[in-house]
C-alpha cells in the first residue's frame, strides 16, 4: 500500500510541476496553519539528520519557502557549481525576503556525507546556518526523495556520481512550484517565483 501511494504521489507530483505555469498559487493566499496538502513533501514520513546532527522529518521545515538541491560533498565539478548557483539565488533575493527562505541541500551520498562532513562543507562554503540546512538520510529515503524531485543519479565509481542538476522551489506547505535545471542559468524567473511565495507583509 505504501509503495502504491508513493507511486501515485510521484506521478501526480511531477505532473504538477509540468503544469506550474497555470497552477502556481501564491503562498500569501495559503494560511500556514492549514492542513498539509496531499502533494506536499511534508507528507513523506522519512527521517533525516542535519549538519548539526539533529534528527528531523521534512514537515519540520514547514513555514518557509524551500529552495532545494541534491548534491554530494566530495563532488569536484557539478555540485560546487550547483551550490554556487544557489548562493547566487540567495544573494539576489530581496534582502527583506531572505529570512523567509530556507536553502536545503540533500546528500545523494549518505554513506560518506555524515553530519560532521556536511557541517564542514557548510563552513568551507560560507553557508549561513540561519538560512541553510544540509540533510543526510538513508539510501531508501534519498532514492524516494530523488524520485519526487525528478532527480536521477547513479554511482559511477567508488567516489563519484552522475546526477541531475536541478534546483526546486517549494512553498510554505511543501508543494513544488518551480524547477530550474542546469548550471549558470538566468535567475530572473526563479527569483520571481521565490519572492512571489513570500507573504506580502515580509
C-alpha positions in Angstrom: 0.0 0.0 0.0 2.8 2.4 0.9 4.5 1.7 -2.5 1.3 2.3 -4.4 0.7 5.6 -2.5 4.2 6.7 -3.3 4.0 5.8 -7.0 0.7 7.7 -7.3 2.2 10.6 -5.3 5.3 10.8 -7.5 3.3 10.7 -10.8 0.9 13.4 -9.8 3.5 15.4 -8.0 5.9 15.5 -11.0 3.0 16.1 -13.4 2.0 19.2 -11.3 5.5 20.6 -11.9 4.9 20.4 -15.7 1.7 22.4 -15.3 3.3 25.0 -13.0 2.7 27.9 -15.4 -1.1 27.8 -14.7 -1.2 26.1 -11.3 1.1 28.3 -9.2 -0.7 29.6 -6.1 0.9 32.4 -4.1 1.9 31.5 -0.5 0.3 34.7 0.8 -3.1 33.1 -0.2 -2.4 30.0 1.9 -2.5 30.2 5.7 0.5 28.4 7.1 -1.6 26.6 9.8 -4.0 24.9 7.3 -3.8 21.1 6.7 -0.8 19.9 4.8 -1.8 19.5 1.1 -1.9 16.0 -0.4 1.0 16.7 -2.8 3.2 18.3 -0.1 6.7 16.8 0.6 5.7 17.1 4.2 3.5 14.1 3.7 6.7 11.9 3.4 7.5 10.2 6.7 11.2 9.9 6.0 13.7 10.7 8.7 16.8 13.0 8.1 19.8 14.2 10.0 21.0 17.8 9.7 24.6 19.1 9.6 24.1 19.8 13.4 23.3 16.1 14.0 19.7 16.8 14.7 17.1 14.2 13.5 14.1 15.8 11.7 11.2 14.9 9.4 10.6 17.2 6.4 7.5 18.6 8.0 9.7 20.5 10.5 10.8 22.7 7.5 7.3 23.9 7.1 6.7 27.7 7.2 9.4 28.9 4.9 9.9 28.9 1.1 12.3 26.0 0.4 15.0 26.1 -2.3 16.3 22.6 -2.6 19.0 20.7 -4.5 20.6 17.3 -4.2 24.5 17.1 -4.1 27.4 15.2 -2.6 30.2 16.9 -0.8 33.1 15.2 -2.5 31.9 16.2 -5.9 34.6 18.3 -7.7 32.7 19.7 -10.7 28.9 19.8 -10.9 28.0 20.2 -7.2 30.2 23.2 -6.5 28.6 24.9 -9.4 25.1 24.0 -8.2 25.9 25.3 -4.7 27.3 28.5 -6.3 24.0 28.9 -8.2 22.0 28.6 -5.0 24.3 31.1 -3.3 23.7 33.5 -6.2 20.0 33.0 -5.8 20.3 33.7 -2.1 22.1 37.0 -2.8 19.6 38.0 -5.5 16.5 37.5 -3.4 15.4 40.9 -1.9 17.0 41.5 1.5 13.7 41.9 3.2 12.6 38.5 2.0 15.7 36.4 2.7 14.6 35.5 6.3 11.6 33.7 4.8 13.6 31.2 2.7 15.5 28.1 3.6 18.1 26.7 1.2 18.3 22.9 1.6 21.0 20.6 0.3 20.3 16.8 0.4 23.2 14.4 0.0 23.0 11.6 -2.5 26.0 10.0 -0.8 24.7 9.4 2.7 27.4 6.8 3.5 30.2 9.4 3.1 28.3 12.6 3.9 27.9 12.1 7.7 26.7 15.2 9.7 30.2 16.3 10.6 31.1 16.2 6.9 28.1 18.2 6.0 28.9 20.7 8.7 32.5 21.1 7.4 31.2 21.5 3.9 28.8 24.3 5.1 31.7 26.1 6.9 34.0 25.8 3.9 31.4 27.2 1.6 30.2 30.0 3.9 26.7 28.7 4.1 24.8 30.8 6.7 23.3 28.3 9.2 20.4 30.7 9.6 19.3 30.0 6.1 21.0 26.7 5.0 20.0 23.2 6.0 22.1 20.2 4.9 20.5 16.8 5.2 21.6 13.2 5.3 19.2 10.3 5.1 19.4 6.6 4.5 19.6 5.2 0.9 15.9 4.5 0.7 14.9 7.9 1.8 17.3 9.6 -0.6 16.0 7.4 -3.5 12.5 8.3 -2.6 13.1 12.0 -2.4 15.1 12.0 -5.7 12.1 10.3 -7.4 9.8 13.0 -6.1 12.1 15.8 -7.4 12.8 14.0 -10.7 16.5 13.9 -9.9 18.4 11.0 -11.4 21.7 9.8 -10.0 24.0 6.9 -10.3 27.2 5.9 -8.7 29.9 5.6 -11.4 32.9 5.0 -9.2 33.7 4.5 -5.5 33.8 8.3 -5.1 31.8 9.7 -8.0 28.2 10.0 -9.0 26.5 11.1 -12.2 23.4 13.1 -11.4 20.8 15.7 -12.5 21.4 19.3 -11.6 18.0 20.7 -10.5 17.1 23.5 -8.1 13.5 23.1 -6.8 11.3 25.7 -5.2 8.6 24.7 -2.7 6.0 26.9 -1.0 5.5 27.2 2.8 3.5 24.0 2.8 6.0 21.9 0.8 4.2 22.0 -2.6 6.5 22.1 -5.6 6.1 25.4 -7.5 9.1 25.7 -9.8 12.3 23.9 -11.0 15.4 25.2 -12.7 17.7 22.7 -14.4 21.3 23.2 -15.4 24.2 25.5 -14.3 24.6 29.2 -14.6 21.0 29.9 -15.6 19.4 33.4 -15.7 17.9 33.6 -12.3 15.2 36.2 -13.1 12.4 33.6 -13.3 13.4 31.6 -10.2 13.9 34.8 -8.1 10.4 36.0 -9.2 8.9 32.6 -8.2 10.6 32.7 -4.8 9.7 36.3 -4.0 6.1 35.7 -5.1 5.8 33.0 -2.5 6.9 35.2 0.4 4.0 36.8 2.2 3.4 40.4 1.3 3.9 41.7 4.9 7.5 40.4 5.0 
